[in-house]
Amino acid sequence: MTLSHDGFVRLLVGAQGALRGYILAHLQDVSRAEDVLQDVSVTLWKKLETYQPERSFLTWALGVARNEILHARRETARCRMVFDPELLEKVADRYEAMEPELQKRRAALRQCIEKMPDVYRDVVHHRYVKGQSAGEVARRLGRSVGAVHMLLMRLRQALTECANRLLMGAAPEAGP
């Protein structure tokens, strides 16, 4: 039995956060990670007939991601850090086990970010979603790089505290 197009899309969308985090943890470059994530999505679609529905979709997708990460590293060969494929598999297994908790944390973090004033939300978006450097964010804000580093540190701390409060059942507060 194979998945329908809609079934595949639902499973893929549900796994996107875990795949993105896993790939980014290995490549540590937002742009490269997004490229590899796209490659993983295409490969999953092309290999859909090999998916066994009794198996976890995330496990299957992480296996494909592991192969795409290795492929990306071989192609660029610029990366000095090379991980043993066995290590990648162990990390994938651990990541999969942690995924339910990570989903909760991502949801809490999203809530906290939504509560932030627009200017802070914009800083977080440009630095962590768009992958802009602190220097680029500083130029956008008309501030010094040191001031942006300090602001980012305070924002990370405030978001961590807010997410932890939410996870413990308390009301969220966001902002430095």
N, CA and C atoms as an extended XYZ file, in Angstrom:
528
Properties=species:S:1:pos:R:3:atomname:S:1:resname:S:1:resid:I:1 pbc="F F F"
N         0.845       -1.187        0.000 N   MET     1
C         0.000        0.000        0.000 CA  MET     1
C         0.886        1.244        0.000 C   MET     1
N         0.617        2.172       -0.890 N   THR     2
C         1.381        3.408       -0.942 CA  THR     2
C         0.529        4.556       -0.437 C   THR     2
N         1.200        5.618       -0.037 N   LEU     3
C         0.519        6.804        0.462 CA  LEU     3
C        -0.091        7.595       -0.687 C   LEU     3
N        -1.203        8.262       -0.411 N   SER     4
C        -1.758        9.201       -1.372 CA  SER     4
C        -0.892       10.460       -1.357 C   SER     4
N        -1.087       11.287       -2.365 N   HIS     5
C        -0.369       12.567       -2.425 CA  HIS     5
C        -0.636       13.385       -1.163 C   HIS     5
N        -1.916       13.481       -0.778 N   ASP     6
C        -2.274       14.251        0.417 CA  ASP     6
C        -1.666       13.647        1.681 C   ASP     6
N        -1.676       12.322        1.763 N   GLY     7
C        -1.091       11.655        2.925 CA  GLY     7
C         0.392       11.933        3.034 C   GLY     7
N         1.083       11.878        1.896 N   PHE     8
C         2.511       12.178        1.877 CA  PHE     8
C         2.767       13.609        2.327 C   PHE     8
N         2.006       14.546        1.773 N   VAL     9
C         2.206       15.956        2.118 CA  VAL     9
C         1.976       16.175        3.606 C   VAL     9
N         0.943       15.575        4.179 N   ARG    10
C         0.686       15.718        5.616 CA  ARG    10
C         1.858       15.197        6.448 C   ARG    10
N         2.348       14.018        6.089 N   LEU    11
C         3.472       13.441        6.835 CA  LEU    11
C         4.728       14.295        6.677 C   LEU    11
N         4.977       14.772        5.466 N   LEU    12
C         6.164       15.592        5.221 CA  LEU    12
C         6.089       16.904        5.991 C   LEU    12
N         4.945       17.556        5.946 N   VAL    13
C         4.790       18.819        6.681 CA  VAL    13
C         4.972       18.582        8.180 C   VAL    13
N         4.443       17.480        8.680 N   GLY    14
C         4.601       17.159       10.093 CA  GLY    14
C         6.043       16.889       10.500 C   GLY    14
N         6.843       16.421        9.557 N   ALA    15
C         8.241       16.078        9.846 CA  ALA    15
C         9.200       17.229        9.538 C   ALA    15
N         8.729       18.290        8.897 N   GLN    16
C         9.612       19.378        8.461 CA  GLN    16
C        10.441       19.980        9.585 C   GLN    16
N         9.825       20.244       10.729 N   GLY    17
C        10.567       20.852       11.840 CA  GLY    17
C        11.702       19.962       12.314 C   GLY    17
N        11.414       18.693       12.470 N   ALA    18
C        12.439       17.747       12.920 CA  ALA    18
C        13.542       17.618       11.875 C   ALA    18
N        13.155       17.521       10.613 N   LEU    19
C        14.161       17.400        9.545 CA  LEU    19
C        15.037       18.644        9.472 C   LEU    19
N        14.404       19.811        9.541 N   ARG    20
C        15.162       21.069        9.467 CA  ARG    20
C        16.167       21.143       10.619 C   ARG    20
N        15.721       20.824       11.821 N   GLY    21
C        16.612       20.873       12.977 CA  GLY    21
C        17.751       19.884       12.865 C   GLY    21
N        17.436       18.674       12.429 N   TYR    22
C        18.462       17.634       12.279 CA  TYR    22
C        19.503       18.044       11.238 C   TYR    22
N        19.038       18.537       10.101 N   ILE    23
C        19.958       18.937        9.032 CA  ILE    23
C        20.799       20.127        9.478 C   ILE    23
N        20.164       21.111       10.081 N   LEU    24
C        20.889       22.293       10.533 CA  LEU    24
C        21.921       21.944       11.594 C   LEU    24
N        21.612       20.994       12.458 N   ALA    25
C        22.567       20.572       13.485 CA  ALA    25
C        23.828       19.995       12.856 C   ALA    25
N        23.686       19.380       11.701 N   HIS    26
C        24.842       18.776       11.037 CA  HIS    26
C        25.575       19.730       10.107 C   HIS    26
N        24.855       20.649        9.479 N   LEU    27
C        25.491       21.527        8.496 CA  LEU    27
C        25.830       22.896        9.070 C   LEU    27
N        25.081       23.344       10.058 N   GLN    28
C        25.312       24.608       10.755 CA  GLN    28
C        25.383       25.804        9.810 C   GLN    28
N        24.649       25.729        8.734 N   ASP    29
C        24.562       26.818        7.767 CA  ASP    29
C        23.117       26.822        7.278 C   ASP    29
N        22.380       27.882        7.613 N   VAL    30
C        20.949       27.929        7.327 CA  VAL    30
C        20.680       27.744        5.839 C   VAL    30
N        21.435       28.415        5.000 N   SER    31
C        21.212       28.331        3.560 CA  SER    31
C        21.453       26.913        3.038 C   SER    31
N        22.576       26.318        3.425 N   ARG    32
C        22.861       24.943        2.997 CA  ARG    32
C        21.818       23.978        3.546 C   ARG    32
N        21.412       24.194        4.791 N   ALA    33
C        20.425       23.310        5.407 CA  ALA    33
C        19.096       23.379        4.653 C   ALA    33
N        18.685       24.571        4.256 N   GLU    34
C        17.431       24.705        3.499 CA  GLU    34
C        17.543       24.010        2.141 C   GLU    34
N        18.703       24.135        1.503 N   ASP    35
C        18.914       23.438        0.223 CA  ASP    35
C        18.822       21.927        0.406 C   ASP    35
N        19.466       21.427        1.451 N   VAL    36
C        19.440       19.985        1.707 CA  VAL    36
C        18.024       19.539        2.080 C   VAL    36
N        17.300       20.365        2.839 N   LEU    37
C        15.925       20.030        3.187 CA  LEU    37
C        15.071       19.888        1.922 C   LEU    37
N        15.271       20.779        0.977 N   GLN    38
C        14.549       20.665       -0.296 CA  GLN    38
C        14.933       19.381       -1.023 C   GLN    38
N        16.231       19.068       -1.028 N   ASP    39
C        16.687       17.829       -1.661 CA  ASP    39
C        16.067       16.610       -0.982 C   ASP    39
N        15.982       16.649        0.339 N   VAL    40
C        15.374       15.546        1.089 CA  VAL    40
C        13.908       15.395        0.685 C   VAL    40
N        13.186       16.515        0.600 N   SER    41
C        11.769       16.460        0.231 CA  SER    41
C        11.581       15.856       -1.154 C   SER    41
N        12.424       16.262       -2.099 N   VAL    42
C        12.338       15.714       -3.458 CA  VAL    42
C        12.661       14.222       -3.447 C   VAL    42
N        13.703       13.845       -2.740 N   THR    43
C        14.098       12.436       -2.671 CA  THR    43
C        13.003       11.595       -2.027 C   THR    43
N        12.391       12.111       -0.961 N   LEU    44
C        11.305       11.383       -0.315 CA  LEU    44
C        10.154       11.151       -1.298 C   LEU    44
N         9.835       12.182       -2.083 N   TRP    45
C         8.764       12.050       -3.059 CA  TRP    45
C         9.124       11.010       -4.120 C   TRP    45
N        10.356       11.083       -4.613 N   LYS    46
C        10.797       10.148       -5.653 CA  LYS    46
C        10.822        8.710       -5.147 C   LYS    46
N        11.127        8.539       -3.859 N   LYS    47
C        11.251        7.197       -3.285 CA  LYS    47
C        10.006        6.778       -2.503 C   LYS    47
N         8.916        7.478       -2.727 N   LEU    48
C         7.701        7.213       -1.958 CA  LEU    48
C         7.270        5.757       -2.034 C   LEU    48
N         7.464        5.131       -3.184 N   GLU    49
C         7.032        3.732       -3.317 CA  GLU    49
C         7.835        2.786       -2.428 C   GLU    49
N         8.991        3.243       -1.919 N   THR    50
C         9.789        2.386       -1.032 CA  THR    50
C         9.388        2.549        0.438 C   THR    50
N         8.574        3.575        0.730 N   TYR    51
C         8.145        3.810        2.112 CA  TYR    51
C         7.186        2.708        2.545 C   TYR    51
N         7.432        2.200        3.741 N   GLN    52
C         6.576        1.163        4.325 CA  GLN    52
C         5.750        1.811        5.434 C   GLN    52
N         4.432        1.936        5.229 N   PRO    53
C         3.580        2.667        6.190 CA  PRO    53
C         3.636        2.149        7.622 C   PRO    53
N         4.020        0.900        7.830 N   GLU    54
C         4.102        0.402        9.207 CA  GLU    54
C         5.343        0.959        9.917 C   GLU    54
N         6.234        1.557        9.170 N   ARG    55
C         7.448        2.164        9.708 CA  ARG    55
C         7.197        3.654        9.958 C   ARG    55
N         7.862        4.215       10.931 N   SER    56
C         7.729        5.638       11.221 CA  SER    56
C         8.205        6.466       10.028 C   SER    56
N         7.362        7.413        9.600 N   PHE    57
C         7.736        8.294        8.500 CA  PHE    57
C         8.971        9.103        8.871 C   PHE    57
N         9.019        9.578       10.122 N   LEU    58
C        10.157       10.392       10.559 CA  LEU    58
C        11.448        9.587       10.509 C   LEU    58
N        11.415        8.332       10.924 N   THR    59
C        12.609        7.489       10.867 CA  THR    59
C        13.093        7.369        9.423 C   THR    59
N        12.164        7.100        8.522 N   TRP    60
C        12.498        6.977        7.097 CA  TRP    60
C        13.069        8.300        6.567 C   TRP    60
N        12.409        9.413        6.896 N   ALA    61
C        12.844       10.726        6.418 CA  ALA    61
C        14.218       11.098        6.978 C   ALA    61
N        14.474       10.769        8.247 N   LEU    62
C        15.789       11.063        8.830 CA  LEU    62
C        16.884       10.232        8.159 C   LEU    62
N        16.556        9.019        7.768 N   GLY    63
C        17.527        8.198        7.028 CA  GLY    63
C        17.871        8.832        5.692 C   GLY    63
N        16.859        9.322        4.991 N   VAL    64
C        17.099       10.013        3.719 CA  VAL    64
C        17.899       11.282        3.969 C   VAL    64
N        17.555       12.013        5.029 N   ALA    65
C        18.280       13.244        5.362 CA  ALA    65
C        19.744       12.955        5.650 C   ALA    65
N        20.004       11.887        6.381 N   ARG    66
C        21.383       11.508        6.687 CA  ARG    66
C        22.166       11.295        5.386 C   ARG    66
N        21.570       10.592        4.436 N   ASN    67
C        22.243       10.358        3.152 CA  ASN    67
C        22.453       11.657        2.384 C   ASN    67
N        21.480       12.547        2.419 N   GLU    68
C        21.610       13.824        1.714 CA  GLU    68
C        22.685       14.706        2.370 C   GLU    68
N        22.791       14.640        3.702 N   ILE    69
C        23.840       15.395        4.401 CA  ILE    69
C        25.213       14.883        3.971 C   ILE    69
N        25.373       13.581        3.949 N   LEU    70
C        26.652       12.999        3.512 CA  LEU    70
C        26.964       13.394        2.071 C   LEU    70
N        25.940       13.370        1.225 N   HIS    71
C        26.119       13.757       -0.182 CA  HIS    71
C        26.528       15.228       -0.287 C   HIS    71
N        25.865       16.093        0.471 N   ALA    72
C        26.180       17.523        0.444 CA  ALA    72
C        27.609       17.770        0.906 C   ALA    72
N        28.036       17.039        1.904 N   ARG    73
C        29.408       17.202        2.400 CA  ARG    73
C        30.437       16.725        1.390 C   ARG    73
N        30.145       15.626        0.724 N   ARG    74
C        31.077       15.131       -0.295 CA  ARG    74
C        31.190       16.128       -1.437 C   ARG    74
N        30.059       16.714       -1.825 N   GLU    75
C        30.071       17.647       -2.948 CA  GLU    75
C        30.826       18.925       -2.628 C   GLU    75
N        30.654       19.454       -1.450 N   THR    76
C        31.320       20.716       -1.126 CA  THR    76
C        32.751       20.503       -0.651 C   THR    76
N        33.003       19.408        0.008 N   ALA    77
C        34.341       19.029        0.494 CA  ALA    77
C        35.065       20.172        1.206 C   ALA    77
N        34.371       21.265        1.448 N   ARG    78
C        34.972       22.377        2.177 CA  ARG    78
C        34.869       22.161        3.666 C   ARG    78
N        33.915       21.375        4.050 N   CYS    79
C        33.656       21.154        5.461 CA  CYS    79
C        34.790       20.326        6.065 C   CYS    79
N        35.442       20.886        7.067 N   ARG    80
C        36.552       20.169        7.692 CA  ARG    80
C        36.068       19.140        8.700 C   ARG    80
N        34.852       19.344        9.217 N   MET    81
C        34.301       18.385       10.165 CA  MET    81
C        33.603       17.287        9.381 C   MET    81
N        34.077       16.093        9.531 N   VAL    82
C        33.472       14.963        8.851 CA  VAL    82
C        33.012       13.976        9.916 C   VAL    82
N        31.743       13.637        9.870 N   PHE    83
C        31.192       12.705       10.837 CA  PHE    83
C        31.099       11.320       10.226 C   PHE    83
N        31.366       10.370       11.035 N   ASP    84
C        31.215        8.975       10.667 CA  ASP    84
C        29.731        8.713       10.403 C   ASP    84
N        29.381        7.989        9.339 N   PRO    85
C        27.971        7.690        9.069 CA  PRO    85
C        27.268        7.010       10.244 C   PRO    85
N        28.001        6.198       11.010 N   GLU    86
C        27.419        5.550       12.187 CA  GLU    86
C        27.021        6.586       13.235 C   GLU    86
N        27.858        7.620       13.391 N   LEU    87
C        27.537        8.696       14.319 CA  LEU    87
C        26.286        9.433       13.853 C   LEU    87
N        26.181        9.700       12.556 N   LEU    88
C        24.991       10.363       12.021 CA  LEU    88
C        23.740        9.544       12.337 C   LEU    88
N        23.836        8.242       12.232 N   GLU    89
C        22.694        7.376       12.520 CA  GLU    89
C        22.318        7.450       13.998 C   GLU    89
N        23.313        7.455       14.869 N   LYS    90
C        23.041        7.550       16.306 CA  LYS    90
C        22.373        8.886       16.642 C   LYS    90
N        22.862        9.953       16.013 N   VAL    91
C        22.264       11.272       16.253 CA  VAL    91
C        20.828       11.282       15.751 C   VAL    91
N        20.584       10.678       14.590 N   ALA    92
C        19.219       10.618       14.045 CA  ALA    92
C        18.300        9.863       14.997 C   ALA    92
N        18.770        8.756       15.541 N   ASP    93
C        17.966        7.980       16.485 CA  ASP    93
C        17.636        8.816       17.722 C   ASP    93
N        18.629        9.497       18.248 N   ARG    94
C        18.427       10.322       19.439 CA  ARG    94
C        17.489       11.487       19.134 C   ARG    94
N        17.688       12.088       17.971 N   TYR    95
C        16.854       13.215       17.572 CA  TYR    95
C        15.399       12.785       17.456 C   TYR    95
N        15.182       11.620       16.871 N   GLU    96
C        13.824       11.109       16.726 CA  GLU    96
C        13.184       10.884       18.094 C   GLU    96
N        13.946       10.364       19.034 N   ALA    97
C        13.426       10.130       20.380 CA  ALA    97
C        13.078       11.454       21.073 C   ALA    97
N        13.828       12.495       20.766 N   MET    98
C        13.605       13.797       21.395 CA  MET    98
C        12.516       14.615       20.708 C   MET    98
N        12.106       14.224       19.512 N   GLU    99
C        11.200       15.034       18.705 CA  GLU    99
C         9.909       15.437       19.414 C   GLU    99
N         9.219       14.565       20.152 N   PRO   100
C         7.997       15.037       20.828 CA  PRO   100
C         8.265       16.218       21.782 C   PRO   100
N         9.344       16.143       22.521 N   GLU   101
C         9.692       17.247       23.420 CA  GLU   101
C        10.087       18.491       22.630 C   GLU   101
N        10.816       18.298       21.546 N   LEU   102
C        11.213       19.432       20.717 CA  LEU   102
C        10.007       20.115       20.088 C   LEU   102
N         9.000       19.344       19.699 N   GLN   103
C         7.771       19.933       19.150 CA  GLN   103
C         7.105       20.830       20.183 C   GLN   103
N         7.044       20.366       21.417 N   LYS   104
C         6.462       21.175       22.488 CA  LYS   104
C         7.269       22.458       22.684 C   LYS   104
N         8.587       22.328       22.661 N   ARG   105
C         9.450       23.497       22.858 CA  ARG   105
C         9.295       24.498       21.706 C   ARG   105
N         9.223       23.988       20.469 N   ARG   106
C         9.035       24.887       19.318 CA  ARG   106
C         7.696       25.617       19.418 C   ARG   106
N         6.649       24.907       19.826 N   ALA   107
C         5.333       25.537       19.968 CA  ALA   107
C         5.381       26.621       21.050 C   ALA   107
N         6.022       26.333       22.168 N   ALA   108
C         6.151       27.324       23.244 CA  ALA   108
C         6.956       28.525       22.762 C   ALA   108
N         8.031       28.265       22.050 N   LEU   109
C         8.861       29.354       21.540 CA  LEU   109
C         8.072       30.224       20.564 C   LEU   109
N         7.281       29.603       19.688 N   ARG   110
C         6.451       30.379       18.746 CA  ARG   110
C         5.487       31.291       19.513 C   ARG   110
N         4.868       30.755       20.572 N   GLN   111
C         3.955       31.570       21.379 CA  GLN   111
C         4.691       32.760       21.990 C   GLN   111
N         5.878       32.509       22.490 N   CYS   112
C         6.649       33.574       23.123 CA  CYS   112
C         7.062       34.629       22.102 C   CYS   112
N         7.451       34.193       20.927 N   ILE   113
C         7.850       35.137       19.877 CA  ILE   113
C         6.658       35.996       19.467 C   ILE   113
N         5.473       35.390       19.385 N   GLU   114
C         4.268       36.142       19.022 CA  GLU   114
C         3.943       37.230       20.043 C   GLU   114
N         4.322       37.023       21.301 N   LYS   115
C         4.040       37.992       22.361 CA  LYS   115
C         5.053       39.149       22.383 C   LYS   115
N         6.142       39.010       21.640 N   MET   116
C         7.187       40.030       21.653 CA  MET   116
C         6.737       41.282       20.899 C   MET   116
N         7.258       42.431       21.276 N   PRO   117
C         7.021       43.635       20.473 CA  PRO   117
C         7.578       43.429       19.052 C   PRO   117
N         6.961       44.078       18.083 N   ASP   118
C         7.324       43.892       16.676 CA  ASP   118
C         8.810       44.087       16.404 C   ASP   118
N         9.420       45.082       17.022 N   VAL   119
C        10.834       45.361       16.746 CA  VAL   119
C        11.711       44.174       17.162 C   VAL   119
N        11.409       43.562       18.286 N   TYR   120
C        12.193       42.411       18.739 CA  TYR   120
C        11.917       41.184       17.873 C   TYR   120
N        10.648       41.007       17.513 N   ARG   121
C        10.284       39.887       16.645 CA  ARG   121
C        11.009       40.018       15.301 C   ARG   121
N        11.120       41.247       14.821 N   ASP   122
C        11.820       41.505       13.555 CA  ASP   122
C        13.309       41.154       13.678 C   ASP   122
N        13.920       41.496       14.793 N   VAL   123
C        15.336       41.171       15.019 CA  VAL   123
C        15.526       39.654       15.021 C   VAL   123
N        14.677       38.949       15.749 N   VAL   124
C        14.758       37.482       15.811 CA  VAL   124
C        14.571       36.885       14.417 C   VAL   124
N        13.600       37.392       13.683 N   HIS   125
C        13.314       36.875       12.340 CA  HIS   125
C        14.517       37.052       11.408 C   HIS   125
N        15.069       38.246       11.390 N   HIS   126
C        16.191       38.500       10.474 CA  HIS   126
C        17.442       37.731       10.873 C   HIS   126
N        17.685       37.583       12.162 N   ARG   127
C        18.896       36.877       12.593 CA  ARG   127
C        18.761       35.366       12.466 C   ARG   127
N        17.638       34.807       12.921 N   TYR   128
C        17.535       33.356       13.035 CA  TYR   128
C        16.722       32.681       11.937 C   TYR   128
N        15.825       33.399       11.303 N   VAL   129
C        15.066       32.801       10.202 CA  VAL   129
C        15.755       33.093        8.876 C   VAL   129
N        16.083       34.362        8.662 N   LYS   130
C        16.751       34.731        7.414 CA  LYS   130
C        18.253       34.466        7.460 C   LYS   130
N        18.803       34.249        8.656 N   GLY   131
C        20.217       33.923        8.785 CA  GLY   131
C        21.149       35.099        8.589 C   GLY   131
N        20.647       36.305        8.806 N   GLN   132
C        21.504       37.477        8.652 CA  GLN   132
C        22.500       37.552        9.808 C   GLN   132
N        23.659       38.092        9.522 N   SER   133
C        24.675       38.251       10.562 CA  SER   133
C        24.252       39.365       11.520 C   SER   133
N        24.911       39.411       12.673 N   ALA   134
C        24.638       40.482       13.632 CA  ALA   134
C        24.972       41.836       13.010 C   ALA   134
N        25.997       41.852       12.164 N   GLY   135
C        26.365       43.088       11.471 CA  GLY   135
C        25.262       43.578       10.546 C   GLY   135
N        24.657       42.655        9.827 N   GLU   136
C        23.557       43.033        8.930 CA  GLU   136
C        22.351       43.541        9.722 C   GLU   136
N        22.055       42.874       10.821 N   VAL   137
C        20.946       43.312       11.672 CA  VAL   137
C        21.259       44.687       12.254 C   VAL   137
N        22.503       44.889       12.664 N   ALA   138
C        22.914       46.184       13.218 CA  ALA   138
C        22.715       47.300       12.197 C   ALA   138
N        23.109       47.050       10.949 N   ARG   139
C        22.926       48.059        9.895 CA  ARG   139
C        21.434       48.368        9.697 C   ARG   139
N        20.604       47.343        9.721 N   ARG   140
C        19.156       47.539        9.546 CA  ARG   140
C        18.587       48.410       10.671 C   ARG   140
N        19.094       48.187       11.888 N   LEU   141
C        18.564       48.897       13.055 CA  LEU   141
C        19.255       50.233       13.310 C   LEU   141
N        20.394       50.454       12.653 N   GLY   142
C        21.163       51.664       12.919 CA  GLY   142
C        21.835       51.630       14.279 C   GLY   142
N        22.241       50.429       14.695 N   ARG   143
C        22.908       50.243       15.991 CA  ARG   143
C        24.289       49.651       15.776 C   ARG   143
N        25.069       49.628       16.827 N   SER   144
C        26.389       49.004       16.736 CA  SER   144
C        26.233       47.486       16.793 C   SER   144
N        27.234       46.784       16.284 N   VAL   145
C        27.216       45.327       16.318 CA  VAL   145
C        27.198       44.844       17.770 C   VAL   145
N        27.954       45.503       18.635 N   GLY   146
C        27.970       45.130       20.055 CA  GLY   146
C        26.592       45.263       20.685 C   GLY   146
N        25.878       46.337       20.336 N   ALA   147
C        24.531       46.524       20.882 CA  ALA   147
C        23.590       45.420       20.394 C   ALA   147
N        23.755       45.005       19.142 N   VAL   148
C        22.909       43.937       18.604 CA  VAL   148
C        23.251       42.607       19.270 C   VAL   148
N        24.523       42.342       19.489 N   HIS   149
C        24.906       41.118       20.203 CA  HIS   149
C        24.282       41.094       21.595 C   HIS   149
N        24.319       42.210       22.278 N   MET   150
C        23.735       42.293       23.620 CA  MET   150
C        22.218       42.101       23.551 C   MET   150
N        21.571       42.737       22.568 N   LEU   151
C        20.131       42.582       22.408 CA  LEU   151
C        19.776       41.124       22.114 C   LEU   151
N        20.519       40.484       21.230 N   LEU   152
C        20.266       39.081       20.896 CA  LEU   152
C        20.436       38.185       22.118 C   LEU   152
N        21.453       38.466       22.924 N   MET   153
C        21.658       37.681       24.141 CA  MET   153
C        20.453       37.833       25.075 C   MET   153
N        19.983       39.056       25.241 N   ARG   154
C        18.836       39.303       26.119 CA  ARG   154
C        17.556       38.669       25.551 C   ARG   154
N        17.398       38.738       24.231 N   LEU   155
C        16.222       38.134       23.605 CA  LEU   155
C        16.238       36.614       23.767 C   LEU   155
N        17.390       35.998       23.546 N   ARG   156
C        17.494       34.541       23.731 CA  ARG   156
C        17.163       34.154       25.165 C   ARG   156
N        17.693       34.924       26.110 N   GLN   157
C        17.433       34.636       27.519 CA  GLN   157
C        15.945       34.800       27.834 C   GLN   157
N        15.343       35.881       27.351 N   ALA   158
C        13.923       36.121       27.612 CA  ALA   158
C        13.060       35.039       26.969 C   ALA   158
N        13.413       34.629       25.747 N   LEU   159
C        12.639       33.589       25.063 CA  LEU   159
C        12.789       32.236       25.761 C   LEU   159
N        13.991       31.945       26.226 N   THR   160
C        14.209       30.694       26.962 CA  THR   160
C        13.370       30.673       28.229 C   THR   160
N        13.400       31.770       28.985 N   GLU   161
C        12.625       31.851       30.229 CA  GLU   161
C        11.129       31.762       29.944 C   GLU   161
N        10.673       32.445       28.902 N   CYS   162
C         9.262       32.425       28.536 CA  CYS   162
C         8.824       31.017       28.146 C   CYS   162
N         9.605       30.359       27.291 N   ALA   163
C         9.266       29.000       26.846 CA  ALA   163
C         9.261       28.036       28.031 C   ALA   163
N        10.230       28.171       28.915 N   ASN   164
C        10.268       27.303       30.093 CA  ASN   164
C         9.045       27.520       30.984 C   ASN   164
N         8.630       28.782       31.141 N   ARG   165
C         7.422       29.063       31.942 CA  ARG   165
C         6.199       28.413       31.285 C   ARG   165
N         6.092       28.551       29.966 N   LEU   166
C         4.961       27.950       29.258 CA  LEU   166
C         4.959       26.435       29.412 C   LEU   166
N         6.110       25.829       29.284 N   LEU   167
C         6.206       24.380       29.401 CA  LEU   167
C         5.870       23.904       30.803 C   LEU   167
N         6.053       24.796       31.789 N   MET   168
C         5.726       24.435       33.170 CA  MET   168
C         4.285       24.831       33.506 C   MET   168
N         3.567       25.403       32.526 N   GLY   169
C         2.158       25.724       32.726 CA  GLY   169
C         1.875       27.141       33.164 C   GLY   169
N         2.878       28.020       33.176 N   ALA   170
C         2.662       29.407       33.587 CA  ALA   170
C         2.374       30.267       32.357 C   ALA   170
N         1.918       31.482       32.605 N   ALA   171
C         1.610       32.421       31.514 CA  ALA   171
C         2.906       32.915       30.877 C   ALA   171
N         2.928       33.111       29.543 N   PRO   172
C         4.136       33.579       28.868 CA  PRO   172
C         4.374       35.074       29.078 C   PRO   172
N         5.631       35.431       29.127 N   GLU   173
C         6.058       36.834       29.104 CA  GLU   173
C         7.208       36.851       28.119 C   GLU   173
N         7.260       37.804       27.220 N   ALA   174
C         8.354       37.859       26.258 CA  ALA   174
C         8.908       39.267       26.203 C   ALA   174
N        10.142       39.362       25.794 N   GLY   175
C        10.859       40.630       25.692 CA  GLY   175
C        11.989       40.662       26.685 C   GLY   175
N        13.026       41.408       26.361 N   PRO   176
C        14.196       41.448       27.257 CA  PRO   176
C        13.927       42.245       28.501 C   PRO   176
